[in-house]
Structures are given as C-alpha cells and as structure tokens.
Amino acid sequence: MKKIWLENPEAHDFPAAADYLDLLFEDQEVKRLVKKMQESPTIYKKAKDILRASNLSLLPKTNIHVKENLSKVKKGKKMSPILLVRDTPHLIIADGYHRICAIYYLSEDQEIPCRLV
C-alpha cells in the first residue's frame, strides 16, 4: 500500500485530542498528556490491535467521517497519525478514531503511525 500517512500529527490534532481527553481527565492531566503526545516518538501499530485494545466498535463504511477518510486515501492525500493514551484496562483513542476505522476497511493489518502515552 502506498504511503498514506504523514510523518507527524498535524497541529490541529493536539487540541482535538485535548477536547476529548477533557471529558475524561482533569485539566492538568490533559495538559500533561497532550505535552507528552507532542514529545513522544511515532510508533506503528496494526489497525485491528488498536481497535481491540480500545474496546471500540468498528464504525460502518457509511459513516460520513469514515467515508471522507477513505476518499482521502483514494485521492492520495496523507492522513495524520493517531493519538493514543494508555488507560488500563483500555486504550483511549484521543484523536483518529475515524481514520483507524477507514484504514481497517482497507486492511486490518495496516500499520498505523501513532503517538502513544
């Protein structure tokens, strides 16, 4: 599969992750997690493993955001890495849930770049 991922998350991904994490953690913890995401190296994990660890369901191909991401891939546009937080017992997808679902439909074994804290 051709290269479909950017090397690093886009600047707007971090505030999006913070907005979501703000629902789960106190403000200081959100700031700490986002700072760690910005500083963490990018690693690669399979789409199927990220979904399993997050305990989230695969969104349907008909979901508007999944469709948009599949369209991006088809057009050769690169997508941003996924932002993840380890929170026992489940993984939190702080930003990139729709991108993971889109890629899963292309190949569940697709390696996805991630920032994991």
Phi and psi in degrees as GROMACS dihedral restraints (atoms count N, CA, C in turn):
[ dihedral_restraints ]
;  ai    aj    ak    al  type     phi  dphi    fc
    3     4     5     6     1   -61.6    20    10
    4     5     6     7     1   162.6    20    10
    6     7     8     9     1   -67.1    20    10
    7     8     9    10     1   118.9    20    10
    9    10    11    12     1  -119.3    20    10
   10    11    12    13     1     6.1    20    10
   12    13    14    15     1  -118.4    20    10
   13    14    15    16     1   143.4    20    10
   15    16    17    18     1   -73.3    20    10
   16    17    18    19     1   158.4    20    10
   18    19    20    21     1   -68.0    20    10
   19    20    21    22     1   -39.8    20    10
   21    22    23    24     1  -131.7    20    10
   22    23    24    25     1   155.6    20    10
   24    25    26    27     1   -59.9    20    10
   25    26    27    28     1   150.3    20    10
   27    28    29    30     1   -77.9    20    10
   28    29    30    31     1   155.6    20    10
   30    31    32    33     1   -55.9    20    10
   31    32    33    34     1   -37.7    20    10
   33    34    35    36     1   -72.9    20    10
   34    35    36    37     1   -12.2    20    10
   36    37    38    39     1   -69.5    20    10
   37    38    39    40     1   -33.8    20    10
   39    40    41    42     1   -69.5    20    10
   40    41    42    43     1   -45.6    20    10
   42    43    44    45     1   -63.1    20    10
   43    44    45    46     1   -34.0    20    10
   45    46    47    48     1   -64.3    20    10
   46    47    48    49     1   -42.4    20    10
   48    49    50    51     1   -63.7    20    10
   49    50    51    52     1   -41.9    20    10
   51    52    53    54     1   -61.7    20    10
   52    53    54    55     1   -40.7    20    10
   54    55    56    57     1   -59.2    20    10
   55    56    57    58     1   -43.0    20    10
   57    58    59    60     1   -69.8    20    10
   58    59    60    61     1   -47.8    20    10
   60    61    62    63     1   -63.5    20    10
   61    62    63    64     1   -26.6    20    10
   63    64    65    66     1   -61.2    20    10
   64    65    66    67     1   -23.0    20    10
   66    67    68    69     1   -77.7    20    10
   67    68    69    70     1   -17.4    20    10
   69    70    71    72     1  -112.2    20    10
   70    71    72    73     1   -25.9    20    10
   72    73    74    75     1  -132.4    20    10
   73    74    75    76     1   161.1    20    10
   75    76    77    78     1   -68.6    20    10
   76    77    78    79     1   157.5    20    10
   78    79    80    81     1   -52.5    20    10
   79    80    81    82     1   -46.9    20    10
   81    82    83    84     1   -63.4    20    10
   82    83    84    85     1   -38.0    20    10
   84    85    86    87     1   -68.8    20    10
   85    86    87    88     1   -38.8    20    10
   87    88    89    90     1   -60.8    20    10
   88    89    90    91     1   -46.8    20    10
   90    91    92    93     1   -60.4    20    10
   91    92    93    94     1   -42.2    20    10
   93    94    95    96     1   -63.6    20    10
   94    95    96    97     1   -45.5    20    10
   96    97    98    99     1   -64.6    20    10
   97    98    99   100     1   -43.5    20    10
   99   100   101   102     1   -65.0    20    10
  100   101   102   103     1   -41.4    20    10
  102   103   104   105     1   -60.6    20    10
  103   104   105   106     1   -42.7    20    10
  105   106   107   108     1   -64.0    20    10
  106   107   108   109     1   -38.6    20    10
  108   109   110   111     1   -62.5    20    10
  109   110   111   112     1   -40.8    20    10
  111   112   113   114     1   -65.3    20    10
  112   113   114   115     1   -31.8    20    10
  114   115   116   117     1   -93.6    20    10
  115   116   117   118     1   -17.0    20    10
  117   118   119   120     1   -72.0    20    10
  118   119   120   121     1   148.9    20    10
  120   121   122   123     1   -73.1    20    10
  121   122   123   124     1   156.8    20    10
  123   124   125   126     1   -82.0    20    10
  124   125   126   127     1   130.9    20    10
  126   127   128   129     1  -119.0    20    10
  127   128   129   130     1   174.0    20    10
  129   130   131   132     1  -125.6    20    10
  130   131   132   133     1   131.3    20    10
  132   133   134   135     1  -136.3    20    10
  133   134   135   136     1   151.4    20    10
  135   136   137   138     1   -74.6    20    10
  136   137   138   139     1   145.1    20    10
  138   139   140   141     1   -54.5    20    10
  139   140   141   142     1   -45.9    20    10
  141   142   143   144     1   -63.4    20    10
  142   143   144   145     1   -35.6    20    10
  144   145   146   147     1   -73.0    20    10
  145   146   147   148     1   -37.3    20    10
  147   148   149   150     1   -63.8    20    10
  148   149   150   151     1   -46.2    20    10
  150   151   152   153     1   -62.3    20    10
  151   152   153   154     1   -44.2    20    10
  153   154   155   156     1   -61.5    20    10
  154   155   156   157     1   -45.4    20    10
  156   157   158   159     1   -67.3    20    10
  157   158   159   160     1   -30.0    20    10
  159   160   161   162     1   -80.6    20    10
  160   161   162   163     1   -17.5    20    10
  162   163   164   165     1    63.9    20    10
  163   164   165   166     1    24.1    20    10
  165   166   167   168     1   -98.2    20    10
  166   167   168   169     1   154.3    20    10
  168   169   170   171     1   -82.8    20    10
  169   170   171   172     1   152.5    20    10
  171   172   173   174     1   -71.9    20    10
  172   173   174   175     1   124.6    20    10
  174   175   176   177     1   -71.6    20    10
  175   176   177   178     1   151.0    20    10
  177   178   179   180     1   -70.4    20    10
  178   179   180   181     1   155.6    20    10
  180   181   182   183     1   -59.6    20    10
  181   182   183   184     1   -23.2    20    10
  183   184   185   186     1   -79.3    20    10
  184   185   186   187     1   -10.5    20    10
  186   187   188   189     1   -59.6    20    10
  187   188   189   190     1   131.3    20    10
  189   190   191   192     1   -55.7    20    10
  190   191   192   193     1   -39.6    20    10
  192   193   194   195     1   -76.3    20    10
  193   194   195   196     1   -34.1    20    10
  195   196   197   198     1   -65.3    20    10
  196   197   198   199     1   -44.9    20    10
  198   199   200   201     1   -60.0    20    10
  199   200   201   202     1   -42.7    20    10
  201   202   203   204     1   -61.2    20    10
  202   203   204   205     1   -41.2    20    10
  204   205   206   207     1   -70.7    20    10
  205   206   207   208     1   -37.5    20    10
  207   208   209   210     1   -63.4    20    10
  208   209   210   211     1   -38.2    20    10
  210   211   212   213     1   -64.7    20    10
  211   212   213   214     1   -41.1    20    10
  213   214   215   216     1   -58.0    20    10
  214   215   216   217     1   -46.6    20    10
  216   217   218   219     1   -60.9    20    10
  217   218   219   220     1   -45.8    20    10
  219   220   221   222     1   -59.0    20    10
  220   221   222   223     1   -36.7    20    10
  222   223   224   225     1   -83.3    20    10
  223   224   225   226     1    -3.2    20    10
  225   226   227   228     1    83.0    20    10
  226   227   228   229     1    11.6    20    10
  228   229   230   231     1   -80.2    20    10
  229   230   231   232     1   139.9    20    10
  231   232   233   234     1   -86.4    20    10
  232   233   234   235     1   145.2    20    10
  234   235   236   237     1  -105.8    20    10
  235   236   237   238     1   159.4    20    10
  237   238   239   240     1   -81.2    20    10
  238   239   240   241     1   144.1    20    10
  240   241   242   243     1   -57.1    20    10
  241   242   243   244     1   161.0    20    10
  243   244   245   246     1   -88.8    20    10
  244   245   246   247     1   144.3    20    10
  246   247   248   249     1  -108.1    20    10
  247   248   249   250     1   123.0    20    10
  249   250   251   252     1  -127.0    20    10
  250   251   252   253     1   150.4    20    10
  252   253   254   255     1  -130.1    20    10
  253   254   255   256     1   127.2    20    10
  255   256   257   258     1   -76.7    20    10
  256   257   258   259     1   121.2    20    10
  258   259   260   261     1  -142.3    20    10
  259   260   261   262     1    95.8    20    10
  261   262   263   264     1   -54.4    20    10
  262   263   264   265     1   131.3    20    10
  264   265   266   267     1   -95.1    20    10
  265   266   267   268     1     3.0    20    10
  267   268   269   270     1  -124.5    20    10
  268   269   270   271     1   157.5    20    10
  270   271   272   273     1   -84.9    20    10
  271   272   273   274     1   138.1    20    10
  273   274   275   276     1  -101.5    20    10
  274   275   276   277     1   124.8    20    10
  276   277   278   279     1   -89.6    20    10
  277   278   279   280     1    98.9    20    10
  279   280   281   282     1   -75.0    20    10
  280   281   282   283     1   -32.4    20    10
  282   283   284   285     1  -156.1    20    10
  283   284   285   286     1   130.0    20    10
  285   286   287   288     1   119.6    20    10
  286   287   288   289     1     8.9    20    10
  288   289   290   291     1   -54.4    20    10
  289   290   291   292     1   -45.5    20    10
  291   292   293   294     1   -68.1    20    10
  292   293   294   295     1   -33.8    20    10
  294   295   296   297     1   -67.0    20    10
  295   296   297   298     1   -40.9    20    10
  297   298   299   300     1   -61.4    20    10
  298   299   300   301     1   -46.4    20    10
  300   301   302   303     1   -62.5    20    10
  301   302   303   304     1   -42.3    20    10
  303   304   305   306     1   -60.9    20    10
  304   305   306   307     1   -46.6    20    10
  306   307   308   309     1   -66.8    20    10
  307   308   309   310     1   -35.3    20    10
  309   310   311   312     1   -55.0    20    10
  310   311   312   313     1   -39.6    20    10
  312   313   314   315     1   -67.8    20    10
  313   314   315   316     1   -26.6    20    10
  315   316   317   318     1   -80.1    20    10
  316   317   318   319     1   -42.3    20    10
  318   319   320   321     1  -171.2    20    10
  319   320   321   322     1   117.3    20    10
  321   322   323   324     1   -65.4    20    10
  322   323   324   325     1   -17.6    20    10
  324   325   326   327     1   -92.4    20    10
  325   326   327   328     1     2.8    20    10
  327   328   329   330     1   -59.9    20    10
  328   329   330   331     1   129.1    20    10
  330   331   332   333     1   -78.1    20    10
  331   332   333   334     1   125.8    20    10
  333   334   335   336     1  -110.9    20    10
  334   335   336   337     1   130.5    20    10
  336   337   338   339     1   -70.7    20    10
  337   338   339   340     1   137.9    20    10
  339   340   341   342     1  -140.2    20    10
  340   341   342   343     1   155.7    20    10
  342   343   344   345     1  -113.5    20    10
  343   344   345   346     1   117.0    20    10
  345   346   347   348     1  -116.7    20    10
  346   347   348   349     1   123.2    20    10
